């Protein structure tokens, strides 16, 4: 009986890469890193420009919902007739509380103004500079003797220009004579633009202080997509007047429906994108395995970092007016 001896399997020796091949391989790895980094920066830029606006839009709906149910000047006071009082709240507002609505017809701006100009407040909308003697905030986030609409002093408001709905995106289009309204309930405090200027962000802080005149100051970053300067719009106070009540359908129920509708549309958009990624991967996997994997990882990863990572990254960045 003959026994057949099986020879051990022959191991294939891996061919050593030449110096040129190693360089080419390294270049390929670096190239992939650059491509991934570029996509990440592209997605982050898109989030800053549009994604942050989703959050502000929802918060604006809540703010307008609140403002629709209250006014700085009560109806009882207005019913008595006589002079319309300034728009100073009867009780001290808290940071982030909605105060009144800023309306600038020329640039189609109609947005709620909140109390405070810190990072958290400007995410909600434009903010009114608070009084340093009343609130405890960081340097540059308050002024001495801050004023409210209609008072004899400087009403200073700051807002984003490129992120979080970019309320002051078109503020540079304002010119002498344009009107700016601060509205609370049926009371409108009107200001008229007298000019604008560009100042240094630190040395120019004096523009939001008190100058002994009834005026309004709007401040934002300049140029767009940069915070190296501040664009300032100055306006003089003309006086108060009464306006029509809020139209039907703009009350609290409408605002709540709008907020829910926006939230629902956001969820549906993310779900549709995830489903498209899954279907696309299945359709391409047989013939284009590698391309399907890249597409799936890129798109699904983009959704993940958009929702879970980017908001936390933005929270750690310094404020950009």
C-alpha positions as CSV (number, residue, x, y, z in Angstrom):
1,X,0.0,0.0,0.0
2,X,1.5,3.2,-1.2
3,X,1.2,6.4,0.9
4,X,1.1,9.6,-1.0
5,X,2.9,12.4,0.8
6,X,1.3,15.8,0.3
7,X,3.8,18.7,0.0
8,X,3.2,21.7,2.3
9,X,1.4,24.6,0.6
10,X,3.8,27.0,-1.0
11,X,3.5,30.5,0.4
12,X,3.5,33.2,-2.1
13,X,6.0,35.8,-1.3
14,X,4.7,39.3,-1.3
15,X,6.7,41.3,-3.8
16,X,8.4,44.2,-2.1
17,X,7.4,47.6,-3.5
18,X,10.1,49.6,-5.2
19,X,10.9,53.1,-3.9
20,X,8.8,54.7,-6.7
21,X,5.8,52.5,-5.9
22,X,6.0,53.4,-2.2
23,X,6.1,57.1,-3.1
24,X,3.1,56.7,-5.4
25,X,1.2,54.7,-2.7
26,X,2.0,57.5,-0.1
27,X,0.8,60.1,-2.5
28,X,-2.5,58.2,-3.0
29,X,-3.1,58.0,0.8
30,X,-2.4,61.7,1.2
31,X,-4.7,62.4,-1.7
32,X,-7.5,60.5,-0.1
33,X,-7.0,62.4,3.1
34,X,-7.2,65.7,1.3
35,X,-10.3,64.7,-0.5
36,X,-12.0,63.5,2.7
37,X,-10.9,66.8,4.4
38,X,-12.2,68.8,1.5
39,X,-15.6,67.1,1.7
40,X,-15.7,67.6,5.4
41,X,-15.0,71.3,5.1
42,X,-17.6,71.6,2.3
43,X,-20.3,69.9,4.5
44,X,-19.3,72.1,7.4
45,X,-19.6,75.3,5.3
46,X,-23.0,74.2,4.1
47,X,-24.1,73.6,7.7
48,X,-22.9,77.0,8.8
49,X,-24.7,78.8,5.9
50,X,-27.9,76.8,5.8
51,X,-28.1,74.2,8.6
52,X,-27.8,76.7,11.4
53,X,-30.8,78.6,9.8
54,X,-33.0,75.6,10.5
55,X,-32.5,76.0,14.2
56,X,-33.0,79.8,14.2
57,X,-36.1,79.4,12.1
58,X,-37.6,77.1,14.7
59,X,-36.6,79.5,17.5
60,X,-38.0,82.5,15.7
61,X,-41.4,80.7,15.4
62,X,-41.4,80.2,19.2
63,X,-40.4,83.8,19.8
64,X,-43.1,85.2,17.5
65,X,-45.5,82.9,19.2
66,X,-44.7,84.5,22.5
67,X,-44.7,88.1,21.1
68,X,-48.2,87.5,19.6
69,X,-49.6,87.0,23.1
70,X,-48.0,90.0,24.8
71,X,-46.9,93.6,24.2
72,X,-44.5,95.8,26.0
73,X,-47.2,98.5,26.2
74,X,-50.5,97.0,27.5
75,X,-53.9,97.5,25.8
76,X,-55.1,99.1,29.0
77,X,-52.5,101.8,28.7
78,X,-53.3,102.4,25.0
79,X,-57.0,102.6,25.8
80,X,-56.4,105.6,28.0
81,X,-55.1,107.5,25.1
82,X,-52.5,110.2,25.4
83,X,-48.8,109.8,24.7
84,X,-47.5,106.3,23.9
85,X,-44.9,105.4,26.5
86,X,-41.4,104.0,25.6
87,X,-41.1,100.2,25.1
88,X,-39.3,99.3,28.4
89,X,-40.7,96.1,29.9
90,X,-42.4,96.4,33.3
91,X,-40.3,93.5,34.6
92,X,-36.7,92.8,33.9
93,X,-36.4,90.3,31.0
94,X,-34.1,87.3,31.2
95,X,-31.4,86.6,28.6
96,X,-32.8,85.1,25.4
97,X,-36.4,86.4,26.1
98,X,-38.1,87.8,23.0
99,X,-38.7,91.5,23.3
100,X,-40.1,93.0,20.1
101,X,-40.0,92.6,16.3
102,X,-37.5,94.4,14.0
103,X,-39.0,95.3,10.6
104,X,-37.0,96.9,7.8
105,X,-39.2,97.1,4.7
106,X,-36.4,97.9,2.2
107,X,-34.6,94.6,2.8
108,X,-37.8,92.6,3.6
109,X,-36.7,91.9,7.2
110,X,-39.3,90.9,9.8
111,X,-37.6,89.1,12.7
112,X,-38.0,88.9,16.5
113,X,-35.3,90.5,18.7
114,X,-34.2,88.8,21.9
115,X,-32.6,90.1,25.1
116,X,-28.8,89.7,25.0
117,X,-26.0,89.5,22.4
118,X,-24.1,86.5,23.6
119,X,-23.4,83.4,21.5
120,X,-26.5,81.6,22.7
121,X,-28.8,84.7,22.2
122,X,-27.6,85.5,18.6
123,X,-28.5,81.9,17.6
124,X,-32.1,82.8,18.3
125,X,-32.1,86.1,16.3
126,X,-30.8,89.6,16.6
127,X,-30.1,90.7,20.2
128,X,-30.6,93.9,22.2
129,X,-27.5,94.9,24.1
130,X,-28.4,94.6,27.8
131,X,-27.3,97.0,30.7
132,X,-24.1,95.9,32.3
133,X,-25.5,97.0,35.7
134,X,-28.5,94.6,35.3
135,X,-27.0,91.4,33.9
136,X,-23.8,89.5,34.3
137,X,-22.3,88.7,30.9
138,X,-19.0,88.5,29.2
139,X,-16.9,91.6,28.1
140,X,-18.4,93.3,25.0
141,X,-21.8,91.8,25.6
142,X,-23.4,94.7,27.4
143,X,-23.4,98.5,27.6
144,X,-23.8,101.1,30.3
145,X,-27.3,102.5,30.5
146,X,-28.8,100.3,27.7
147,X,-32.0,101.7,26.3
148,X,-35.3,100.2,24.9
149,X,-37.3,101.3,21.9
150,X,-38.7,104.9,22.2
151,X,-36.4,105.9,25.1
152,X,-34.1,108.9,25.0
153,X,-30.8,107.0,24.3
154,X,-29.1,104.5,22.0
155,X,-31.0,101.3,21.3
156,X,-28.2,99.0,20.2
157,X,-29.0,95.7,18.4
158,X,-26.5,93.1,17.0
159,X,-27.2,90.3,14.7
160,X,-25.5,87.6,12.5
161,X,-24.8,88.4,8.8
162,X,-23.9,85.0,7.4
163,X,-25.2,82.3,9.7
164,X,-28.3,81.5,11.8
165,X,-30.7,82.8,9.1
166,X,-28.3,85.7,8.4
167,X,-30.8,88.4,9.5
168,X,-28.4,91.3,8.7
169,X,-27.2,89.8,5.4
170,X,-28.5,92.8,3.4
171,X,-28.0,95.5,6.0
172,X,-25.4,97.2,3.8
173,X,-28.2,98.1,1.3
174,X,-29.7,100.6,3.8
175,X,-29.2,104.2,2.9
176,X,-30.0,107.6,4.4
177,X,-33.8,108.1,4.8
178,X,-34.8,104.4,5.0
179,X,-37.1,103.5,7.9
180,X,-36.6,100.9,10.6
181,X,-39.4,99.9,12.9
182,X,-39.4,98.2,16.3
183,X,-42.8,96.8,16.8
184,X,-44.5,95.4,20.0
185,X,-48.1,94.5,19.7
186,X,-49.9,97.5,18.2
187,X,-47.1,100.0,19.0
188,X,-44.5,100.9,16.4
189,X,-41.3,102.9,17.3
190,X,-40.0,104.3,14.0
191,X,-36.4,105.2,13.2
192,X,-34.9,106.8,10.1
193,X,-31.4,105.8,8.8
194,X,-28.9,108.7,8.9
195,X,-25.8,106.8,7.7
196,X,-23.5,103.8,8.1
197,X,-19.9,103.2,8.8
198,X,-17.3,100.4,9.2
199,X,-15.3,100.2,12.4
200,X,-12.8,98.1,14.2
201,X,-14.5,95.4,16.3
202,X,-12.7,96.4,19.5
203,X,-12.0,100.1,19.1
204,X,-15.4,100.7,17.6
205,X,-17.4,99.4,20.5
206,X,-18.2,103.0,21.4
207,X,-20.9,103.0,18.7
208,X,-23.3,101.0,21.0
209,X,-22.7,103.2,24.0
210,X,-24.9,106.2,25.0
211,X,-24.3,109.5,23.1
212,X,-27.1,111.7,24.6
213,X,-29.5,111.3,21.7
214,X,-32.5,109.2,20.8
215,X,-31.2,106.8,18.2
216,X,-30.9,103.2,17.0
217,X,-27.7,101.4,16.2
218,X,-27.5,98.1,14.2
219,X,-24.2,96.2,14.3
220,X,-23.0,93.2,12.4
221,X,-19.8,91.6,11.0
222,X,-18.0,93.0,7.9
223,X,-17.2,91.9,5.3
224,X,-19.5,89.0,4.8
225,X,-18.0,85.6,6.0
226,X,-15.5,87.5,8.2
227,X,-15.5,89.2,11.6
228,X,-12.5,91.4,11.1
229,X,-14.7,94.6,11.1
230,X,-18.1,95.8,12.1
231,X,-20.7,97.3,9.9
232,X,-22.7,99.9,11.8
233,X,-26.0,101.5,10.8
234,X,-27.1,104.6,12.6
235,X,-30.8,105.8,12.7
236,X,-32.6,108.6,14.4
237,X,-35.8,108.3,16.4
238,X,-38.9,109.7,14.8
239,X,-41.5,108.7,17.3
240,X,-44.2,106.1,18.2
241,X,-47.5,105.3,16.5
242,X,-50.2,102.7,16.5
243,X,-50.5,100.0,13.9
244,X,-53.1,97.4,13.0
245,X,-53.3,94.3,15.2
246,X,-51.6,91.1,14.0
247,X,-53.4,89.4,11.1
248,X,-55.5,86.3,11.6
249,X,-53.4,83.2,11.4
250,X,-50.3,84.7,12.9
251,X,-51.1,83.9,16.5
252,X,-49.7,81.2,18.8
253,X,-51.5,78.3,17.0
254,X,-50.1,79.3,13.6
255,X,-46.6,79.6,15.0
256,X,-46.9,76.2,16.7
257,X,-48.1,74.6,13.4
258,X,-45.2,76.3,11.6
259,X,-42.6,74.9,14.0
260,X,-44.1,71.4,13.8
261,X,-44.2,71.6,10.0
262,X,-40.6,72.7,9.9
263,X,-39.5,69.9,12.2
264,X,-41.4,67.3,10.3
265,X,-39.9,68.5,7.0
266,X,-36.4,68.3,8.4
267,X,-37.0,64.7,9.6
268,X,-38.5,63.6,6.3
269,X,-35.6,65.2,4.4
270,X,-33.0,63.3,6.5
271,X,-35.0,60.0,6.2
272,X,-35.3,60.5,2.4
273,X,-31.6,61.0,2.1
274,X,-30.8,57.9,4.2
275,X,-33.2,55.8,2.1
276,X,-31.7,57.1,-1.2
277,X,-28.2,56.2,0.1
278,X,-29.4,52.6,1.0
279,X,-31.1,52.1,-2.4
280,X,-28.2,53.6,-4.3
281,X,-25.8,51.3,-2.6
282,X,-27.9,48.2,-3.4
283,X,-28.3,49.2,-7.0
284,X,-24.6,49.8,-7.6
285,X,-23.1,47.1,-5.4
286,X,-23.0,44.4,-8.0
287,X,-21.3,46.3,-10.7
288,X,-19.7,49.2,-8.9
289,X,-18.9,47.9,-5.5
290,X,-16.2,50.3,-4.6
291,X,-18.1,53.4,-6.0
292,X,-21.2,52.3,-4.1
293,X,-19.3,52.0,-0.8
294,X,-17.7,55.4,-1.2
295,X,-21.1,57.0,-2.1
296,X,-22.9,55.3,0.8
297,X,-20.2,56.2,3.4
298,X,-20.0,59.8,2.1
299,X,-23.7,60.5,2.1
300,X,-24.7,58.7,5.2
301,X,-21.7,60.0,7.0
302,X,-22.6,63.6,5.9
303,X,-26.1,63.2,7.5
304,X,-24.5,61.9,10.7
305,X,-22.0,64.6,11.2
306,X,-24.6,67.3,10.2
307,X,-26.9,66.2,13.0
308,X,-24.6,64.8,15.7
309,X,-21.2,66.5,15.3
310,X,-21.4,69.9,13.6
311,X,-23.8,71.5,16.2
312,X,-21.3,70.6,18.9
313,X,-18.4,72.0,16.9
314,X,-20.2,75.3,16.3
315,X,-21.0,75.6,20.0
316,X,-17.2,75.6,20.7
317,X,-16.4,78.3,18.2
318,X,-16.2,82.0,19.1
319,X,-19.2,84.3,18.4
320,X,-19.3,85.6,14.8
321,X,-21.5,88.6,14.5
